[in-house]
């Protein structure tokens, strides 16, 4: 049976299409520019594997629970991360809808073998309560965590993934796929499909196995 996007994904993509077709009423309301901040948008990916040193800073999830970013969120699972803010009206809802589709495809693997993580780029406004409400819009399950924290702590995480920008609304539309066991990551820009993301997870797992055998 052919898989179809969730209703949330289709709705969000329709919203983005309308937003792109309509003239922006003001620069403050035009979020579409952060699609242009990364090369090879529209689901293309930067080739190759990245080695990223992650900070073990303390963040807070949508349930107001403090978590150590590296020690707790990166432990013994594949990880898929995107970067959002709750007042975004274009790119972030679409990426979140695509994560909802990925969550559906993963099924029982979500939270067991794979963490989905959405990190707020606007922690001053994105309180745990706001993130919980945002998560509910996309039917986020236990395997999908939304993280916020102090400006300093969040900036540490954003800088480690090379997605930090002084103006949070300019952040690149990026998805990070990682294997914390090996410290290897791959970056995709734009709106990668569930298939693309799962393919990258498979590539990273295979690379990890090859490295283990070699050692």
C-alpha positions in Angstrom: 0.0 0.0 0.0 1.4 3.4 -0.9 2.1 5.6 2.0 0.6 9.1 2.1 1.4 12.1 4.2 -0.5 12.7 7.4 -3.3 15.3 7.3 -1.1 17.6 9.3 1.6 17.5 6.7 -0.7 18.2 3.9 -2.3 21.1 5.8 1.1 22.6 6.6 2.4 22.3 3.0 -0.8 24.0 1.8 -0.2 26.8 4.3 3.4 27.3 3.0 2.2 27.4 -0.6 -0.3 30.1 0.3 2.2 32.1 2.2 4.7 31.9 -0.7 2.0 33.1 -3.1 0.8 36.0 -1.1 2.8 39.2 -0.7 4.3 39.7 2.8 2.6 42.4 4.8 5.8 43.3 6.6 9.4 42.1 6.9 8.7 40.9 10.4 6.0 38.5 9.2 8.0 37.1 6.3 9.7 33.9 7.5 10.3 32.4 4.0 13.7 33.9 3.8 15.3 31.3 6.1 14.7 28.8 3.3 17.5 30.6 1.5 20.1 30.5 4.2 21.4 27.1 3.3 22.6 25.7 0.0 20.8 22.9 -1.8 17.4 23.6 -0.3 14.3 21.7 -1.3 15.4 18.5 0.3 19.0 18.3 -1.0 21.7 17.3 1.3 25.3 18.1 2.0 27.3 15.0 1.1 29.4 13.2 3.5 29.5 12.5 7.2 30.1 15.2 9.8 31.8 14.6 13.2 30.2 16.9 15.7 31.2 17.6 19.3 28.1 18.1 21.3 27.7 20.1 24.5 26.2 18.3 27.5 24.3 21.5 28.5 21.0 21.2 30.4 17.8 22.0 28.5 14.1 21.7 29.3 11.6 19.6 27.4 7.9 20.4 26.7 7.0 18.6 30.0 9.2 21.0 31.9 11.7 18.3 32.7 15.4 19.2 32.7 17.5 17.0 30.5 21.2 16.8 29.7 21.4 17.2 26.0 24.3 14.8 25.3 24.1 12.3 28.2 20.3 11.8 28.1 19.1 12.8 24.6 21.9 11.2 22.7 22.2 7.9 24.5 22.0 4.6 22.6 19.5 5.7 19.9 19.6 7.2 16.4 18.6 10.8 16.5 16.8 13.2 14.1 16.9 16.9 15.0 15.3 20.0 13.6 15.2 23.6 14.7 11.9 25.5 15.1 10.1 28.3 16.9 6.5 28.3 17.8 5.5 31.7 16.2 6.9 30.7 12.8 4.0 30.5 10.3 5.7 28.9 7.3 8.8 26.7 7.3 8.7 25.4 10.9 5.1 24.0 10.7 5.9 22.2 7.5 9.1 20.7 8.9 7.1 19.7 12.0 4.4 18.1 9.9 7.1 16.2 8.1 8.4 15.0 11.4 4.9 13.9 12.3 5.0 11.8 9.1 8.3 10.4 10.1 7.0 9.5 13.5 4.1 7.7 11.9 6.5 5.7 9.7 8.8 4.8 12.5 5.9 3.4 14.6 7.2 1.6 17.6 10.8 2.5 16.8 10.0 6.1 17.8 11.4 6.6 21.3 12.8 3.1 21.4 15.4 3.1 18.6 15.1 6.7 17.3 14.6 10.0 19.1 13.0 12.9 17.2 14.1 16.2 18.7 12.9 19.7 17.9 15.1 22.4 19.4 13.6 25.9 19.8 15.7 28.7 18.3 13.6 31.2 20.3 14.0 30.1 23.9 13.1 33.5 25.3 9.5 33.1 24.1 9.2 29.3 23.7 8.5 28.2 27.2 7.8 24.5 27.9 4.1 25.2 27.9 4.3 26.8 24.5 6.3 23.9 23.2 3.8 21.4 24.6 1.0 23.2 22.8 3.0 23.2 19.6 3.8 19.5 20.0 0.1 18.7 20.4 -0.7 20.4 17.1 1.4 17.7 15.4 0.4 14.8 17.7 3.9 14.3 19.0 4.4 11.1 20.9 6.8 10.1 23.7 9.6 9.6 21.2 9.5 13.2 20.0 10.9 15.7 22.4 10.8 19.5 22.1 13.6 21.4 23.9 14.2 24.9 25.1 16.3 26.5 27.9 18.4 29.5 28.6 19.6 31.5 25.7 23.2 30.6 26.4 22.4 26.8 26.7 20.4 26.8 23.5 23.0 28.8 21.6 25.6 26.2 22.6 23.6 23.5 21.0 22.8 25.5 17.8 26.5 26.4 17.4 27.6 22.8 17.7 25.3 22.0 14.7 26.4 25.1 12.8 22.8 26.4 12.6 23.2 29.4 15.0 22.2 32.9 13.6 22.0 36.2 15.6 18.4 36.6 14.4 16.6 33.4 15.2 14.1 33.9 12.3 17.0 33.6 9.9 18.0 30.1 11.1 18.5 27.6 8.2 15.9 25.0 7.6 18.0 22.0 8.4 17.5 18.5 9.7 20.4 16.7 11.4 20.5 12.9 11.4 22.9 11.3 13.8 24.4 8.2 15.3 25.5 9.2 18.8 27.3 5.9 19.2 29.8 6.9 16.6 29.5 10.7 16.8 28.7 10.8 13.1 26.0 13.0 11.6 24.5 14.0 8.3 22.8 17.3 7.5 19.8 17.7 5.1 18.4 21.1 4.1 14.9 22.2 3.3 12.1 19.6 3.5 13.6 16.1 3.3 11.1 13.3 3.1 10.7 10.5 5.6 12.3 8.2 3.1 15.4 10.5 2.8 15.8 10.7 6.5 15.4 7.0 7.0 17.9 6.3 4.3 20.4 8.6 6.1 19.8 6.6 9.3 20.6 3.4 7.5 23.7 4.9 5.9 25.0 6.1 9.3 24.2 2.7 11.0 26.1 0.9 8.1 29.0 3.3 8.5 29.1 2.6 12.2 29.2 -1.1 11.7 32.0 -0.8 9.1 34.0 1.3 11.6 33.4 -1.2 14.4 34.6 -4.1 12.3 37.7 -2.2 11.2 38.6 -1.6 14.8 
